[in-house]
Amino acid sequence: MTTHGSPTSSPRSLTSSPRSLSLSKGIPQRLRDPVLPARLGFDDLDHAELAAAVQGVLEQDRDLQVIATMADRLVARIGRFSSSPGEDTWAGLPDGSTGLGAGVLPMLALLVTAPEVAEFHRSRGVSEEISDATLADLGRQVGVHRLTYGEFGLHTQEWVELVWSGGLYGLGRLQFNLEPDDDGWVLSTHIPRGGPLTPASVDESLAAARDFFATHFPDHSVREIRCASWMLDPALSGLAPGSNIAAFQRRWQPYGEPKPGDEDVLFFVFSRRGPVDLASLPTNTTLRRAMVERMTAGEHWSVVHGRLRDSSSDPSTSSDPSTSSGPSTSSGSGG
């Protein structure tokens, strides 16, 4: 895949625009844009419900003002890379109006500010292909909300805000974001919902990340690559020793203290939030069956922090698609 290149012509619909949206006029125009949602990864079902939500918002001056406030905050954060998104953007503002659905107003604020993020990508020489793939995470997260709650909406806006900062990119099978550290900059690794997490696909993404950030962010020298995930819990290697997840886990040197990971497992593996009846969870894959058995026995999962080892490839590892589709621990990154 292409990991870098010169700025290209403006992506269709994601055209250049001012860095501020004071938006009595700009927001309605962007909300009516028929092309923008498809380019941001909305599927047909969510696109249809989005159109209905937009129509409702356009009739409510209060909702438009909330979106304008959120949009201005989002634009102000572009180029500011932090490990703690959502500090101010959503504070003191409603996330939806009666009948619109949870998180719809943040969703629309993210939608109308996508051109500003695309403009930042172009300013860094990021290809249209990578920009499009990265921004499509908004539609992916709307799909995650439907999968989790059975309805249109968004509950992972703080995650998408991190994407909208301009420091996170989808590079093949994995996503990576710049994160400040006491000694400089590191890359944090995330595993979005998708196909099998094969060793080859991980190798490709890691190589792409090294090249991409060195090329497009030379002023943010990366000293190491990290990952924090339930997928690094050492208990997994015993439950599925020949899986793609086990191969992924071997790439990382654990450090620090593990954190509770049951909620991450329930969300990223089973798409569930809140109290869960373990007996109701599906056990249709090797991974899910192992997860349920462990939690039913009263044991728990952990989120483990890891640093990428110098030698990370293990070509002898076999692939087992039934155990390989786990996501990262980031608040909305994967499935």
N, C-alpha and C positions, 0 to 999 in steps of 0.2 A: 504494500500500500504506500501511497505518497505521504511522507511525513513532514515535508516542508516545501516551500516554493515562494515565488514572488507573489505580491498581491495581484489578485485577478480582478476581473470586472465584477461589479457589485452583484451579489447573489440575487436571483429573482425574488422580488418583493422585499428582501432585506436590504433596502437601499440606504445609502448614507443619509444621516440626518443630524440635527444639532445635538449637542451633548446635554441639553436640558429640554424637558418636555413640559412646559408650563401649561399646558395641554388642554385648554378648553376646546381647541380645534383638532390638535394632533391625535388625541386619544380616540375620539369617535371615528376618525378616518382609519386608524389602524385596526380598531375593533371590527370594522366592516370589511377589512381586507380579506377576500375569499381565498387567497393563496397562502397567507402566512401560517395558518394552523397546520396545514399539511406539511409544510417545510419544517415545522417544529415537532413533528412526530405524532400528531394526533391521528388516531385511527378513525374509521368512518363513523362508528357509533359515538365516540366522544366528540367528533367534529360536529355531528348533528346536535348534540346537547349543548355544545359550546355556542352554536349559533342561537339557540333559544335563550341561553344565559346572556349573551351579548345584547339581544333585543330587549331583555328586561332591564339591563344596566343602562342602556341608552335612554331609557325613559325615567331614570332616577338621577337627578343632579347630585344627590348626596353620594351615591355609589361612584359616580364619575370623579368626584372630588377625592374620595378615598383612594381610588386607583391612581389619580394624579399624584397624590402625596407619596404613595408607595413607589410609583415610577421614578419620581425625583430622587428618592432615597436609593433605589437600585442603581440608577445612573451614577450617583455620587460614589458608589462603592466599586464601580468598574476600575480595575487596575490595583485595587487594594486587596492583597492576598492575606487571608487570616484563617486560622484553624477554628475560629469561633464565629461562624456566620449567624445572621439573625439577631445581632446585638441590639440594633435600633430600627431596622427596616419595618418590622411589623408592629412595633410597640405602640400601644394605645389606639390601634385601628381594628375595626371589625374585619373578620375574614370572609364574611358572606352576608347576604341579605336574605330575608325570608323567601323561601322557595328556590333560591339559586343553588344551594348546596354548599357543603363545607369547603372552605378554601378557594371559592370561586374568584373573589376579588383579588387575592394574591396571584392566582393563576392568570388573570387578565392583566395585572400589572407586569408580570413576567412576559406575557405575550407581547405587549406593546413596547417593551424595552428591548426586545430581541435585536432590532436593527442597530441599537447602540453597542450591544455586545459584539455583533458581527463586524461593526466598524472598528472596534478595538482589535479583534482578531486580524483584520486586514492591516491595521497599523503595525502589527507585529510580523506581517508577512505570512500569516497562516493561510493555508490553502482553503478554497471554498469547500472542498470535500470534507476536510477535518472540521471546519467551522460548522457545516451543516450537521455532521454526525454528532457533534458536541451539543448543539442547541436542540437537537431532537430529544434530548433527555427530558424536556418539559412534557412532551406528549407521552413519553414512557412513564413518567411519574403519575400522570393522570390515569394511565392504564393500571398502574400499581394500586392506586386508590380504589379503582373499581374492583380489582381483583380482591382487595382486602375488605372492602365495605359493601360491595355490590351496588355501587352507585357512582354517579359522576361527581367529581370533586378533586381536591388536592389536600394532602396533609403533610407533604414533605417539602414545603416551600423553603425551609431553611437549607435543605440540601440543594435545591435548584438555585437558590441565591448564591451558593458557593460556585456553581457552574457559571452563573451570570457575572461573577467577579472577574472573569477572564483569565483565571489561573488554573482552570481544570479543563482537560481535553480527553476526548475519547480517541484512543489510538489502538485500533484493532479490538481485540477481545477485552482489553482492560481500559480503565480510566486512571488518569494521574493528575494530581494537583500540587502546585507549589505551596509549601507551608514553611513559615518562618521557624527557625530554631535558634537556640542560644548561640550556636557557632556558625550561623549562616542559613542556608536554605536546604530543604529536603523535599523529596517527592513522596507523596502519600499515594498508595496504590488502592484501587477500588475495583470490584468485580461486578459489573452490571448484569442484569438478567440477560440471558442469551443462550447460545449453544454450549456444547461441551467445552470444558476448561482444559483443553489438551496441552501437553507440554510444548508442542510446536507453536500453538497460538500464543502461549504465554511468552515463549522465547521471542517471538516476533514483536509482541507489544513492548516488552522490556527494551529491546534493541531500538525500537521506534522512539520510545520515550527519551532515551539517552540522547539520541540525535536531535529530536524535536526541540527539547528544552535548551540544549546547547546552541541550537541554531536561532531560535526565536526569542529566547530569554537569556542572552549571554550576560546580561547585567544581574542575573539571579543564579549564580553558580551553585549547582547542586552537589552536595557532598556525599549524600547517600539516598537510597530508596528504602522506604518503609511500608509496612502494612500492619493494620490493626484489625483483627477479624476473629470470629468464632471458628473460621476455617483453620486457624493455627492452633486450636486446642489440641494438645498431644493425644487426648483420648480418641480423636478421629483416626489417627494412624493405625490404632489397633482394631478399630471397628471396620475399616475399609482399607486394608494395607495396599491393595493393588489399584486403587482408584486415582483419578486425576487430582482429586483434592489432596490425597496423600502425597502425590508428586509435587503439587504446589506448596504444600506445607514444608517439604524438605528444602525449599529454596531459602527459607528465612531462619535467621538466628534469633531465638526469643530473647527479650530483655524486659526488665521492669516487672511490675506486679500485674498478674491477670486481673481482669474485671468481670463481674457477673455477666453471663452471656445468654441466659435462657430467653430473654425477650428478643434478642437478636435472632436466635435460632427460630423462634416461633414466627417472627415476621419474615425473615429472608428465606426460610425453607418452606413454611406453611402459609405465608401471607395472612397471618393472624395478629391481632392486637388485643391487649387487655386480657382479663382472666380467660383461661382456655380449659375446657374439659379435654384432658389428654386422650380419653377414649374416642373423642370425636375426630381426632387428627388422622389424615390419610396415611397409609403405610404402603403405598404402591411402588416405592423405590427402595433400594438397599439403604440409601442415606436416611430417608424418612423413617423407615422401620427401626434403624439403629438409634435415631434421635428419640423416638417415642419410647422405646424400651428403656433407654438410659434414664429419661425423666420419670417414667412410671416407677422405676426402681428407687426414686428419691435422690438420684444423683443430678448434678447440674453441669451446665456448659459454661465455658469461660471465653472472654475476648482476650486474645493474646497479642502483644506487640512484637513485631519482628523486624529485623534489618536484613536486607538482601545479602546473602552470602556471596563471596567472590566468585565461587563456582556454583552456578545455579541450575545448570541443565542436568537432567537425568534421563537420557534417551532410552534407557532400558525399561522405564516405567510403562506399564500397560495402561490403556485407556478403558474406562468403564463409564459410558455416557449416563448410566442410571444413577451414578453418584457424583457427577461432575458439575452440576449446574447451580451450585451454590453461589450466593452473592457476597458482597462485602458487608462490613458492619456499618458503613456510613448511613446516615439517617434515611436516605431514600435511594441509595445507589443501585441496589440490585434486588434480585428475587431469588 
